[in-house]
Amino acid sequence: MLKLILSLFIFFIASLNYAQNKSYISSGIDSSYIIFKFKRDSSIVLRNGDTFGNYHFFRDTLFFKQFNTSGELFKDTSKPFVYEELSTIFLGITTIIIFLGTIIAIRNLRVIRKTQSLESVLAFLNDSANVSEDRRFLLREFNFMLNKPKLSEENEKRVKNVINSFNRIGLLIENRLLPSKFVLSIHHSQIIRCWYKLEDYISYNENLIGGRYGRRIARLVTKAKRYHDSNKKHRVTQIKIYSIKGKEPFLIYETNIRTGLHGLFQKLVWMLRRVFKIY
């Protein structure tokens, strides 16, 4: 980018010097004479009937010093190259530089965004792997009861590990550092299952501490359900969970498919969510 700016600047200076050496400008109130500039610091004044080089100034008009077939002087129809035109050229060059700079800046921002997204994806994958055993404990063995809210130190640590992991994921998604579709395509059903297990525990802790706790998980669950509903291959399936180890799983979520006009509107919303990845 710096080389391009320097090249254009040198081109502008060269054009300016060329114009100063080769241009002529008309002057005088009645246009009865012309100043022909052929060097930076010197010039020749042509009056009616004067000749300089291949030019002849006659009756307030500049002609080439040669004749056509009719024996008439060729009239110089070229416009005088004045410094206002240099300003126009410089403005055009500046506009091009700004335009190219904007394109390069946008490209660099996209590269930075992709780099940040890649780092967030790697962090998500590592985090997900680190708490996989805690999630398994939560889904298979953990059952929170309001009449017995006290957990062992180890079990409470496992549960909070899962909550903190989902909170970190929600934070990255909300700040657009982690693509929501990437997370939901991997974990949308697990998010719904984990929330089923955690909802009472989170509500209990919110009442206990008097503040919001784990609310990002609730927003993440909403996204997970929208993702499930918007994709045909998912909405035809049911999400189930084990209540007690060894027992048959039971249903905790399935898509509510409407009919009629409401069904058409519902399908339109699903399509828009899927196309624009808005969950």
Backbone hydrogen bonds in HBPLUS format (Angstrom, degrees):
<---DONOR---> <-ACCEPTOR-->    atom                        ^
c    i                          cat <-CA-CA->   ^        H-A-AA   ^      H-
h    n   atom  resd res      DA  || num        DHA   H-A  angle D-A-AA Bond
n    s   type  num  typ     dist DA aas  dist angle  dist       angle   num
A0005-ILE N   A0001-MET O   3.04 MM   4  6.36 158.0  2.09 150.1 155.3     1
A0006-LEU N   A0002-LEU O   2.99 MM   4  6.21 163.7  2.02 151.6 155.9     2
A0007-SER N   A0003-LYS O   2.93 MM   4  6.08 157.1  1.99 146.7 153.2     3
A0008-LEU N   A0004-LEU O   3.01 MM   4  6.23 162.4  2.05 150.4 154.5     4
A0009-PHE N   A0005-ILE O   2.94 MM   4  6.11 151.5  2.02 145.9 154.4     5
A0010-ILE N   A0006-LEU O   2.93 MM   4  6.15 159.7  1.97 150.5 155.3     6
A0011-PHE N   A0007-SER O   2.95 MM   4  6.17 153.7  2.02 144.3 152.1     7
A0012-PHE N   A0008-LEU O   2.96 MM   4  6.18 148.9  2.06 141.3 149.3     8
A0013-ILE N   A0009-PHE O   3.01 MM   4  6.35 158.6  2.05 151.0 156.0     9
A0014-ALA N   A0010-ILE O   2.92 MM   4  6.13 160.8  1.96 150.5 155.9    10
A0015-SER N   A0011-PHE O   2.95 MM   4  6.12 155.2  2.02 144.4 151.3    11
A0016-LEU N   A0012-PHE O   2.95 MM   4  6.18 151.4  2.03 145.6 153.6    12
A0017-ASN N   A0013-ILE O   2.98 MM   4  6.28 159.6  2.02 151.5 155.9    13
A0018-TYR N   A0014-ALA O   2.94 MM   4  6.14 160.3  1.98 149.3 155.0    14
A0019-ALA N   A0015-SER O   2.91 MM   4  6.07 157.9  1.96 146.1 152.3    15
A0020-GLN N   A0016-LEU O   2.97 MM   4  6.19 152.3  2.04 145.5 153.2    16
A0021-ASN N   A0017-ASN O   3.07 MM   4  6.29 143.6  2.20 144.1 153.2    17
A0022-LYS N   A0018-TYR O   2.97 MM   4  6.06 145.7  2.09 150.0 158.9    18
A0023-SER N   A0019-ALA O   2.95 MM   4  5.29 143.6  2.09 144.7 146.5    19
A0025-ILE N   A0035-ILE O   3.35 MM  10  5.92 157.3  2.40 175.7 174.2    20
A0031-SER N   A0028-GLY O   3.39 MM   3  4.92 158.1  2.44  91.9  98.0    21
A0034-ILE N   A0046-LEU O   2.83 MM  12  5.19 155.0  1.89 147.9 156.3    22
A0046-LEU N   A0034-ILE O   2.76 MM  12  5.19 165.7  1.78 162.9 164.4    23
A0036-PHE N   A0044-ILE O   2.79 MM   8  5.22 170.5  1.80 163.9 160.5    24
A0044-ILE N   A0036-PHE O   2.98 MM   8  5.22 159.1  2.03 138.9 145.2    25
A0050-ASP N   A0047-ARG O   2.88 MM   3  5.46 164.4  1.90 145.2 145.9    26
A0049-GLY N   A0057-PHE O   2.58 MM   8  5.64 146.1  1.69 148.6 160.5    27
A0057-PHE N   A0050-ASP O   2.96 MM   7  5.58 164.8  1.99 163.6 168.4    28
A0052-PHE N   A0055-TYR O   2.93 MM   3  5.33 161.5  1.96 145.1 151.3    29
A0055-TYR N   A0052-PHE O   2.91 MM   3  5.33 161.7  1.94 133.9 137.2    30
A0065-LYS N   A0054-ASN O   2.37 MM  11  4.68 148.0  1.46 142.2 139.4    31
A0056-HIS N   A0063-PHE O   2.71 MM   7  5.03 154.7  1.77 145.6 149.7    32
A0063-PHE N   A0056-HIS O   2.73 MM   7  5.03 163.0  1.76 148.8 154.7    33
A0058-PHE N   A0061-THR O   2.95 MM   3  5.46 159.5  1.99 162.1 158.6    34
A0061-THR N   A0058-PHE O   3.12 MM   3  5.46 147.7  2.23 107.3 116.7    35
A0076-ASP N   A0062-LEU O   3.11 MM  14  5.90 166.7  2.13 146.2 148.3    36
A0064-PHE N   A0074-PHE O   2.87 MM  10  5.37 154.1  1.94 147.7 156.3    37
A0068-ASN N   A0072-GLU O   2.98 MM   4  5.66 152.5  2.06 150.4 158.0    38
A0071-GLY N   A0068-ASN O   3.02 MM   3  5.38 162.3  2.05 115.0 118.9    39
A0085-GLU N   A0082-VAL O   3.13 MM   3  5.78 141.1  2.29 112.8 121.3    40
A0087-SER N   A0083-TYR O   3.13 MM   4  6.51 146.5  2.25 141.4 149.7    41
A0088-THR N   A0084-GLU O   3.11 MM   4  6.51 148.2  2.21 140.9 149.2    42
A0089-ILE N   A0085-GLU O   2.95 MM   4  6.29 156.7  2.00 148.2 154.1    43
A0090-PHE N   A0086-LEU O   2.80 MM   4  6.05 164.0  1.82 152.2 156.8    44
A0091-LEU N   A0087-SER O   2.83 MM   4  6.03 153.5  1.90 145.9 153.3    45
A0092-GLY N   A0088-THR O   2.90 MM   4  6.17 153.4  1.97 146.2 153.4    46
A0093-ILE N   A0089-ILE O   2.86 MM   4  6.18 157.9  1.91 153.9 159.9    47
A0094-THR N   A0090-PHE O   2.87 MM   4  6.07 159.7  1.91 148.3 154.2    48
A0095-THR N   A0091-LEU O   2.89 MM   4  6.10 154.0  1.96 145.0 152.2    49
A0096-ILE N   A0092-GLY O   2.97 MM   4  6.25 155.8  2.03 146.5 152.8    50
A0097-ILE N   A0093-ILE O   2.92 MM   4  6.20 160.5  1.96 151.9 157.2    51
A0098-ILE N   A0094-THR O   2.88 MM   4  6.14 162.9  1.91 152.2 156.6    52
A0099-PHE N   A0095-THR O   2.86 MM   4  6.04 158.0  1.91 147.5 154.1    53
A0100-LEU N   A0096-ILE O   2.83 MM   4  6.06 168.1  1.85 156.3 159.0    54
A0101-GLY N   A0097-ILE O   2.77 MM   4  5.90 156.5  1.83 147.4 155.2    55
A0102-THR N   A0098-ILE O   2.85 MM   4  6.02 149.4  1.95 144.5 152.3    56
A0103-ILE N   A0099-PHE O   3.07 MM   4  6.40 157.8  2.12 148.4 153.7    57
A0104-ILE N   A0100-LEU O   2.95 MM   4  6.22 163.9  1.97 152.1 156.4    58
A0105-ALA N   A0101-GLY O   2.84 MM   4  6.00 155.9  1.90 145.6 152.8    59
A0106-ILE N   A0102-THR O   2.90 MM   4  6.11 161.5  1.93 151.4 155.8    60
A0107-ARG N   A0103-ILE O   2.94 MM   4  6.16 158.2  1.99 147.4 153.9    61
A0108-ASN N   A0104-ILE O   2.86 MM   4  6.11 155.8  1.92 148.4 155.1    62
A0109-LEU N   A0105-ALA O   2.87 MM   4  6.13 153.0  1.95 147.5 155.2    63
A0110-ARG N   A0106-ILE O   2.97 MM   4  6.24 151.4  2.05 146.3 153.8    64
A0111-VAL N   A0107-ARG O   3.01 MM   4  6.32 152.2  2.09 144.9 152.5    65
A0112-ILE N   A0108-ASN O   2.88 MM   4  6.17 158.2  1.92 148.8 154.9    66
A0113-ARG N   A0109-LEU O   2.81 MM   4  6.03 157.4  1.86 146.9 153.5    67
A0114-LYS N   A0110-ARG O   2.88 MM   4  6.08 157.9  1.92 147.6 153.3    68
A0115-THR N   A0111-VAL O   2.88 MM   4  6.12 153.8  1.95 146.1 153.8    69
A0116-GLN N   A0112-ILE O   2.88 MM   4  6.14 160.7  1.91 151.5 156.5    70
A0117-SER N   A0113-ARG O   2.84 MM   4  6.05 155.9  1.90 146.5 153.8    71
A0118-LEU N   A0114-LYS O   2.83 MM   4  6.02 155.6  1.89 146.3 153.0    72
A0119-GLU N   A0115-THR O   2.96 MM   4  6.23 159.9  2.00 149.0 154.2    73
A0120-SER N   A0116-GLN O   2.91 MM   4  6.15 154.6  1.97 146.1 153.5    74
A0121-VAL N   A0117-SER O   2.80 MM   4  6.03 152.3  1.87 148.4 156.4    75
A0122-LEU N   A0118-LEU O   2.96 MM   4  6.21 161.7  2.00 150.8 155.1    76
A0123-ALA N   A0119-GLU O   2.96 MM   4  6.17 154.9  2.02 143.7 151.0    77
A0124-PHE N   A0120-SER O   2.83 MM   4  6.04 153.4  1.90 145.9 153.3    78
A0125-LEU N   A0121-VAL O   2.91 MM   4  6.17 160.8  1.94 152.3 156.8    79
A0126-ASN N   A0122-LEU O   2.96 MM   4  6.16 161.2  2.00 148.2 153.4    80
A0127-ASP N   A0123-ALA O   2.87 MM   4  5.98 161.3  1.91 147.0 152.9    81
A0128-SER N   A0124-PHE O   2.80 MM   4  5.92 159.4  1.84 149.2 155.3    82
A0129-ALA N   A0125-LEU O   3.00 MM   4  6.18 153.3  2.07 142.3 149.1    83
A0130-ASN N   A0126-ASN O   2.96 MM   4  6.18 150.9  2.04 145.9 154.2    84
A0131-VAL N   A0127-ASP O   3.17 MM   4  6.42 143.4  2.31 148.0 155.7    85
A0132-SER N   A0129-ALA O   3.44 MM   3  5.24 167.8  2.45 100.8 103.4    86
A0135-ARG N   A0131-VAL O   2.91 MM   4  6.20 152.8  1.99 154.0 161.4    87
A0136-ARG N   A0132-SER O   3.00 MM   4  6.22 154.6  2.06 142.8 150.1    88
A0137-PHE N   A0133-GLU O   2.96 MM   4  6.25 155.4  2.02 144.2 150.5    89
A0138-LEU N   A0134-ASP O   2.94 MM   4  6.18 156.5  2.00 143.1 149.8    90
A0139-LEU N   A0135-ARG O   2.92 MM   4  6.15 162.0  1.95 156.3 159.5    91
A0140-ARG N   A0136-ARG O   2.96 MM   4  5.97 151.4  2.04 148.8 156.2    92
A0141-GLU N   A0137-PHE O   2.84 MM   4  5.25 156.0  1.90 139.1 146.5    93
A0142-PHE N   A0137-PHE O   3.07 MM   5  6.28 138.1  2.25 153.0 156.7    94
A0148-LYS N   A0145-MET O   2.91 MM   3  5.23 149.6  2.01 107.8 117.7    95
A0156-GLU N   A0152-SER O   2.88 MM   4  6.03 163.9  1.91 159.0 163.7    96
A0157-LYS N   A0153-GLU O   3.08 MM   4  6.18 150.5  2.17 139.6 147.3    97
A0158-ARG N   A0154-GLU O   3.06 MM   4  6.36 154.2  2.12 147.0 153.7    98
A0159-VAL N   A0155-ASN O   2.98 MM   4  6.24 164.3  2.01 152.2 156.0    99
A0160-LYS N   A0156-GLU O   2.96 MM   4  6.09 164.9  1.98 148.7 153.1   100
A0161-ASN N   A0157-LYS O   2.93 MM   4  6.06 141.6  2.07 140.7 151.3   101
A0162-VAL N   A0158-ARG O   3.22 MM   4  6.59 152.8  2.30 147.5 152.8   102
A0163-ILE N   A0159-VAL O   3.05 MM   4  6.39 162.5  2.08 150.9 155.8   103
A0164-ASN N   A0160-LYS O   2.84 MM   4  5.92 169.0  1.86 150.3 153.4   104
A0165-SER N   A0161-ASN O   2.98 MM   4  6.06 148.8  2.08 138.9 147.8   105
A0166-PHE N   A0162-VAL O   3.03 MM   4  6.31 164.1  2.06 154.3 157.1   106
A0167-ASN N   A0163-ILE O   2.90 MM   4  6.11 150.6  1.99 147.0 156.4   107
A0168-ARG N   A0164-ASN O   2.96 MM   4  6.16 153.8  2.03 144.6 150.5   108
A0169-ILE N   A0165-SER O   3.06 MM   4  6.37 156.9  2.12 146.8 153.2   109
A0170-GLY N   A0166-PHE O   2.88 MM   4  6.08 163.5  1.90 149.6 154.1   110
A0171-LEU N   A0167-ASN O   2.91 MM   4  6.11 151.7  1.99 145.0 152.8   111
A0172-LEU N   A0168-ARG O   3.04 MM   4  6.30 159.3  2.09 149.7 154.0   112
A0173-ILE N   A0169-ILE O   3.01 MM   4  6.27 157.6  2.06 151.6 157.9   113
A0174-GLU N   A0170-GLY O   2.92 MM   4  6.05 164.1  1.95 150.1 154.5   114
A0175-ASN N   A0171-LEU O   3.13 MM   4  6.26 143.2  2.27 141.8 150.8   115
A0177-LEU N   A0172-LEU O   2.87 MM   5  5.12 161.5  1.91 164.4 160.4   116
A0176-ARG N   A0173-ILE O   2.98 MM   3  4.95 159.1  2.03 108.2 111.4   117
A0183-VAL N   A0179-PRO O   3.38 MM   4  6.80 159.2  2.43 151.5 155.5   118
A0184-LEU N   A0180-SER O   2.87 MM   4  6.05 173.3  1.87 160.2 162.4   119
A0185-SER N   A0181-LYS O   2.85 MM   4  5.79 151.6  1.93 144.6 151.5   120
A0186-ILE N   A0183-VAL O   3.10 MM   3  5.44 142.7  2.25 103.9 114.5   121
A0187-HIS N   A0183-VAL O   2.83 MM   4  5.97 169.8  1.84 161.5 164.8   122
A0188-HIS N   A0184-LEU O   3.02 MM   4  4.38 143.4  2.16 127.3 124.2   123
A0191-ILE N   A0187-HIS O   2.83 MM   4  5.99 155.3  1.89 163.5 170.3   124
A0192-ILE N   A0188-HIS O   3.24 MM   4  6.50 157.0  2.30 142.9 147.7   125
A0193-ARG N   A0189-SER O   3.00 MM   4  6.25 158.1  2.05 146.0 152.4   126
A0194-CYS N   A0190-GLN O   2.79 MM   4  5.91 166.5  1.80 151.7 155.7   127
A0195-TRP N   A0191-ILE O   2.99 MM   4  6.12 155.3  2.06 144.0 150.7   128
A0196-TYR N   A0192-ILE O   3.15 MM   4  6.36 150.1  2.24 141.0 148.6   129
A0197-LYS N   A0193-ARG O   3.26 MM   4  6.66 147.5  2.37 144.3 152.4   130
A0197-LYS N   A0194-CYS O   3.11 MM   3  5.16 120.9  2.48  95.0 109.2   131
A0198-LEU N   A0194-CYS O   2.88 MM   4  6.07 140.6  2.03 144.1 156.5   132
A0199-GLU N   A0195-TRP O   2.83 MM   4  5.50 143.6  1.96 154.0 155.4   133
A0202-ILE N   A0198-LEU O   2.80 MM   4  5.94 163.0  1.83 168.1 173.1   134
A0203-SER N   A0199-GLU O   2.98 MM   4  6.16 161.3  2.01 148.6 153.9   135
A0204-TYR N   A0200-ASP O   2.93 MM   4  6.06 156.1  1.98 145.7 152.3   136
A0205-ASN N   A0201-TYR O   3.07 MM   4  6.32 157.6  2.12 145.1 150.6   137
A0206-GLU N   A0202-ILE O   2.91 MM   4  6.14 148.1  2.02 147.1 156.4   138
A0207-ASN N   A0203-SER O   3.08 MM   4  6.33 160.5  2.11 149.2 153.2   139
A0208-LEU N   A0204-TYR O   2.93 MM   4  6.11 142.5  2.07 139.6 151.3   140
A0209-ILE N   A0205-ASN O   2.90 MM   4  6.00 166.3  1.92 151.3 152.5   141
A0210-GLY N   A0206-GLU O   2.84 MM   4  5.55 132.2  2.07 137.2 149.4   142
A0217-ILE N   A0214-GLY O   3.18 MM   3  5.55 136.8  2.37 103.8 114.5   143
A0218-ALA N   A0215-ARG O   3.08 MM   3  5.06 117.3  2.49  93.2 108.1   144
A0219-ARG N   A0215-ARG O   3.11 MM   4  6.53 156.1  2.17 150.1 155.7   145
A0220-LEU N   A0216-ARG O   2.85 MM   4  6.05 148.2  1.95 141.5 151.3   146
A0221-VAL N   A0217-ILE O   2.81 MM   4  6.08 145.0  1.94 146.9 156.2   147
A0222-THR N   A0218-ALA O   3.12 MM   4  6.46 150.7  2.21 143.1 150.1   148
A0223-LYS N   A0219-ARG O   3.17 MM   4  6.51 156.4  2.23 144.8 150.1   149
A0224-ALA N   A0220-LEU O   2.92 MM   4  6.18 152.2  1.99 142.9 151.4   150
A0225-LYS N   A0221-VAL O   2.91 MM   4  6.19 155.0  1.97 153.3 158.6   151
A0226-ARG N   A0222-THR O   3.04 MM   4  6.28 156.8  2.10 146.3 152.9   152
A0227-TYR N   A0223-LYS O   2.85 MM   4  6.08 155.9  1.91 150.1 157.1   153
A0228-HIS N   A0224-ALA O   2.95 MM   4  6.14 157.8  2.00 144.0 150.2   154
A0229-ASP N   A0225-LYS O   2.92 MM   4  6.14 158.4  1.96 148.1 153.5   155
A0230-SER N   A0226-ARG O   2.92 MM   4  5.98 151.0  2.00 146.1 153.8   156
A0234-HIS N   A0231-ASN O   2.94 MM   3  5.44 143.5  2.08 111.5 122.3   157
A0235-ARG N   A0231-ASN O   2.93 MM   4  6.17 165.7  1.95 163.0 167.8   158
A0237-THR N   A0234-HIS O   2.91 MM   3  5.46 162.5  1.94 119.7 124.8   159
A0239-ILE N   A0253-TYR O   2.90 MM  14  5.20 173.7  1.91 169.4 167.7   160
A0252-ILE N   A0239-ILE O   2.92 MM  13  5.97 171.8  1.93 162.1 160.0   161
A0253-TYR N   A0239-ILE O   3.26 MM  14  5.20 149.8  2.35 147.1 145.5   162
A0241-ILE N   A0250-PHE O   2.94 MM   9  5.56 150.8  2.03 144.3 151.0   163
A0250-PHE N   A0241-ILE O   2.85 MM   9  5.56 158.4  1.89 152.8 150.8   164
A0247-LYS N   A0244-ILE O   2.98 MM   3  5.61 164.7  2.01 143.3 145.4   165
A0263-GLY N   A0259-THR O   3.18 MM   4  4.24 141.2  2.34 100.6 102.6   166
A0263-GLY N   A0260-GLY O   3.05 MM   3  5.13 122.0  2.40  94.8 109.7   167
A0264-LEU N   A0260-GLY O   3.09 MM   4  6.54 146.8  2.21 146.5 155.4   168
A0265-PHE N   A0261-LEU O   3.05 MM   4  6.36 164.4  2.07 153.2 156.7   169
A0266-GLN N   A0262-HIS O   2.89 MM   4  6.02 151.6  1.97 140.3 149.0   170
A0267-LYS N   A0263-GLY O   2.97 MM   4  6.20 155.3  2.03 146.0 151.5   171
A0268-LEU N   A0264-LEU O   3.00 MM   4  6.25 150.3  2.09 145.5 153.9   172
A0269-VAL N   A0265-PHE O   3.00 MM   4  6.29 159.0  2.05 151.0 155.6   173
A0270-TRP N   A0266-GLN O   3.01 MM   4  6.28 159.1  2.06 147.5 153.4   174
A0271-MET N   A0267-LYS O   2.92 MM   4  6.10 156.0  1.98 145.1 151.4   175
A0272-LEU N   A0268-LEU O   2.97 MM   4  6.24 161.9  2.01 151.7 156.0   176
A0273-ARG N   A0269-VAL O   2.94 MM   4  6.15 159.8  1.98 151.6 157.2   177
A0274-ARG N   A0270-TRP O   2.95 MM   4  6.15 157.3  2.01 147.6 153.8   178
A0275-VAL N   A0271-MET O   2.86 MM   4  6.07 162.0  1.90 153.9 158.8   179
A0276-PHE N   A0272-LEU O   2.96 MM   4  5.92 170.8  1.97 150.6 153.5   180
A0277-LYS N   A0273-ARG O   2.78 MM   4  5.25 112.3  2.24 130.8 143.8   181
A0278-ILE N   A0273-ARG O   3.11 MM   5  4.76 136.4  2.31 122.5 133.1   182
